[in-house]
Amino acid sequence: MALKRLVLEMGMGTDLHGRDYTKAAVRALRDALWHNSLSVVPALGYDREDMRVEVIVGVADPDAVDCDAVAAVLPYGTATVRCIEGGLDVPGHDAKGVTVIANAAAIVWLDIDEAAP
């Protein structure tokens, strides 16, 4: 069996007023996932639970993200979530609030039997 990369999905999420990096990260992953239907996995004869999903989230404060909450967004498969510095913090017009922007990439891997047709 060999681990093969099948899909790359990308999304963006925001938290407009709360400076909640987890909320923005969850919204970014949902944005990446909710516009797709992965029929390739069952078409290859595998169960969706066989998917390994690598999630990379970019936010200005990676340590402020609850990675378990982000992983819980995935409806299928086994998730690994890694948060890195990225995204964007936009100061509010009143210099008090901050809008948080997160970017997410979901990379779907499958352990494929290379001998299978």
WOSULUR-V152001 format. One line per field, one symbol per residue. burial: b if it has 16 or more other ideal C-beta (glycine too) atoms within 10 Angstrom, else e. A space follows every 10 residues. Layout:
burial: ???
This chain:
burial: eeeeebeebe bbbbbeeebb bbbbbbbbbb bbbeeeebee beeeebeeeb bbbbbbbbbb ebeebbbeeb bebbeebebe bebeeebbee eeeeeeebbb bbbbbbbbbb ebeeeee
